[in-house]
Amino acid sequence: MKIGQNPDIANAVSQAAAKQQQAKAPAATAQAVAQTISTAAAGVPVTFSSTARAVEATARSGAEFDAGKVKAVKAAIDQGTFTVDAEAIADKLLSNAEETFSRFRG
């Protein structure tokens, strides 16, 4: 990621793409509105983008859960011996941010 890069550019690009897609598919938009209206009777209407659905599907299919590790971390927290590696967390956050921004560039 370049220093001084405007993060709002990525938002503007994604919003423009969404508007263009809406213009191409008015029937799909009408269907989504009808679906939202029908779910309003059941409670608060919630809709998910196709990207959100893809992320959920990916998370569910590739989710690995290590119960032993969770138990060990919980025990360390309970005993007060758990330490946080701030440098590792910062590195991972930067890595994830770089990956996210690279999707908008490419």
Buried (B, 14 or more C-beta within 10 A) or exposed (E): EEEEEEEEEBEEEEEEEEEEEEEEEEEEEEEEEEEEEEEEEEEEEEEEEEEEEEEEEEEEEEEEEEEEEEEEEEEEEEEEEEEEEEEEEEEEEEEEEEEEBEEEEE
